[in-house]
């Protein structure tokens, strides 16, 4: 069953954020757009490249009114050390969320039970806590966070423009489509 257009489950987790330990919850995410990026574990090989990619796009996410959350099955203590020892992860200004109990990985359908790790899952969640986009893939394939930003902006656009859809490769400012019977078979 797809999680698209479903409410995120209630949760509370510990995170390392800007030099402090903080709580993150479904309630703290409400009222703004959220991008939740699951990674298998801290101190791996592809994960730091993705954290760095998210860090390089973070100002654009903030400008779009969204918060980014990186989640691994490690603890928030591990994330503190990861942030302090990895030059790539050290660029992160967003919360690094620990999920050692696997509550989040299970709730979002990205848990690998036999490994105790997460698949690479990316979720765009609207201010009401509803999942609008999701992408889950195998751990040996790192994602492009620029594409996640594009999907966030498309979700925001369609939320504020009901009755319009964003076509393939849509970018902010490009033309959209207003579906109608007259367009069937003409695109």
Secondary structure, DSSP 4 states (H G I P E B T S, - for coil): ---TT-BPPP-EEEEEETTEEEEEEHHHHTTSEEEEEE-S-TT-SHHHHHHHHHHHHHHHHHHTTEEEEEEESS-HHHHHHHHHH-TTGGG--SEEEE-TT-HHHHHTT-EETTTTEE-EEEEEE-TTSBEEEEEEE-TTS---HHHHHHHHHHHHHHHHSTT-B--TT--TTS--B---GGGTTT-
